[in-house]
Amino acid sequence: MVRGYFGVGVERISKALNMGSIFRTAHAFGASFVFTVAAVYPEQEGRLADTSNAPASLPFYSFPDLGSLMLPKGCSLVGVELTEDAVELPSFRHPRQAAYILGPERGSLSPATIERCEYVIKIPTHFCVNVGIAAAIVMYDRLLNLGKFAERPGIPGGQATPRPAPVFGPPRFRRKVDLFLAPPPVRVPDID
């Protein structure tokens, strides 16, 4: 299980099937919400790719422009874009609370969106991949980065090291337990 939460969104996207694919993948990876910025999402068309009907199962926000984009307090906006100074995905430590935003099919995130992002990451490929594929790669990397999985074996086909069982200590109480179980002390007035 991964701690924290994340959302996935797209800016100025034009193809409902790509949005549907992203939303379905986000739903499968346990996203807490999905969103669009400056995009129109015809849900009937998007459902051809989103067979899980993600907007009916998790919050869907449709922001008319970047100025309207609102995120939960403490949520980092992470842009996914091929830029020179973007952090390569395999070297990126995902924030526990994040909203990932991807650009349109035949374009890039707007300069204003990149400016608003706390982080900008890129998938180290020779050229752009489909926006739906890019979103899936980022979500899978988040799962690997923040999830609790057994270590991979040292050799191909080797047996994975089992994940250690969680260890829980004894319960901690703010006050001593006997204060709650024992009757309160009776004070006897002093007699002179």
Secondary structure, DSSP 4 states (H G I P E B T S, - for coil): ---SEEEEEEES---HHHHHHHHHHHHHTT-SEEEEES----HHHHTTT-TT-HHHHS-EEEESSGGG----TTPEEEEE---TTSEEGGG----SEEEEEE--TTS---HHHHHH-SEEEE---SS---HHHHHHHHHHHHHHHHS--PPPPSSTTPPPPPPPPP-------SS-HHHHHSPPPPPPPP--
